[in-house]
Amino acid sequence: MRNATELMVQYAAYHRDRRNITTHFVGIPLIVFAVGVLLARPSFAINHVSLTPAWMLWGVSAVWYLTRGNLVLGTVVSAATGVLMALAQPLAAGSTASWLTWGIAIFVLGWVLQFIGHYYEGRKPAFIDDFVGLLVGPMFVTGEMLFSFGLCKPLLEEIEHRVGPTMLRDLAHPLT
């Protein structure tokens, strides 16, 4: 299994254009949110705890994130995706038409933003070459946010050593 550093370096190589990174900061959370909406049905209870496919997917992905060798990054990305899942749940409570309309519309919007970003990048999305890129996307966006707060410095230094400066650092400090 590849660790967070290897995954982030590989993903960063596909994401060098600041317009692409910017679209990912909106598109990836929208996609995660939409998956939460779409998988919020059906619901079933185990010991009076309501479970949905969305929460089961979140649990599996959280375990995956937490086992990539960077506990801070794994914890924060798991928490962030958990918040998106929790926020998505109420949209599944409406009618079937409302649930599907919201879920599909947000999902499509998120992917449109992703592909616009990759148009500017001039490179295909990372998941085309490696399906794991679908899990790394939320980790990458979260990592960029952590880097902007001065966290996960060894990971940031390794990415910058192997791929070049991160885009969020450039956006946060455009004159430096």
N, C-alpha and C positions, 0 to 999 in steps of 0.2 A: 504494500500500500504506500502511495506517495504521501509525503508529509506536506504541511501547509506551505512551507517555503517552495518546494518544487511545484506545487499546484499554482501558487500565486505568481511565480516567475513565468511559468508557461502561459498563464492567462494574461499577464501584463504584456507579453510579447505581442498579443493580438489587440492591445488597447493602448496606443501611444498618442493618438490624436485627442486633443482636449475636448473637441466637440463630441467625439464618441464617448469619452468618459462622462461628460455632462449628460448625455442622453441616457447613459446607464444608471446614473444616480436617480433618475426618475423612472426609467423603464423597468429596471430589475425589481424595485419595490412594488411597482404596479403588477408585475407578473406574479410575484409571490403572493400578494394580496388577492389577485384574481384566482389563483390556484386554491387559496383558502376559501374563497367564496364558492367556487365550483365543487370542491370536495367536502363542503360542510353538510352535504346530504349524502347518504342517509345517516341517521344518528341512531345509536344504540347505547344501552346502559349496562355497565358492569359495576356492581356494588354501588349503585346510585350515582355513578359518575357517567356523564354523557360523553360518548366518544364518537368521533366522526372520522372518515378517511383523511380529512385534513389534519387532524391531531395525530393520527397514526403516522402519516408522512412526516409531520414535524418531528415526532419522536425519533424516527429512524434517521432523519437528516441531522438532528441535534447530536445523536450518538456519533454519527460520521464526523461532524465538525469537531466534536470534543476529542476525537481520537486521531486528529491530524498532527498532533505534537506541539500545538501552540494553544495552551489553555485559555489565555486571555482572548485571543481571536475567536476560538471555538465557543467560549461562553457568551461573548458579545453578539456574535452572529446568530447563535441559537436564541438568545433573548430577543434580538431584533426581529427574527422571523416569527418567533412566538407572538410578539406584539401584533405583527401584521395578520397572523392567523386569528388572533382574538378579535381584532377589529373587523375582520371579514365575516365572522360568524353571523352577526345580525342580518346581513344581506341575504342569507339563506333562509331566514325565517318568513319571508314574504311568499307571495304566490310563486308558482313554478316559473311563470313567464318573467316575473320580476327578477328572481334568482338567476335564471339563465341569461337574461338581458344584461344585468349588471356584471355577472361573471365573464361572459364572453366579450362584452364591450371593453372592459378594463384589460382583459387578457390581450385582445387584439391591439389596443392602444399601446400597451407596454411593448409588444413585439414590433409595432410600427416604429416606435422610438428607437428600439435596438437596431433595427435595420437601417434607419436613417443615420444613426451613429456609425455603423459599419460602412455605409456609403461614403461618408467623409473619411473614414479610416482607410478605405480602399482595400479592405481585407475582410474575408469571411469571418463570421462569428466563431469563437473558439470551440463551441460544442459540435461544430460540423466535423472537426478532426478528432474530438474526444468528448464523448457524451457527458463525462464528469464535469465538463465546463458549465453545465446547467446548475450544478451545486456550487461550483467555484464562484460564479457570478455574485451571489449574495455575500460570499466571503470576501471577494475582492472589494466590493463597495464598502463593506464594513471595515476592512483593513485600511482603505484609503481614509476613512473617517478617523480611525484610531491614529493613523500616522499624523493627521492634522492636529491632533491633541498631544503629540509627542509620545504616544504609546507604541509598543511593539517595535522599538528602534532596531533591534537586530534583524528582524524580518524586513523592515524597510531598507536597511543598508544592503542586505543581500539582494533584494529585488533591484535596487538602484545600481549595484555593482554589476549585475548580470544583464539588465535590460536597459537601464537608464533612469533618469529622474521620474518620480511618479507625477501624474498629471495634477492631482489634488494639491500637491505641494506647490506646483507652478500656479495653480488657480488662486491658492490662498496668499501667495506672495508674488504677484505678477511682476513686480519691479525689481526683484532680487535675482 
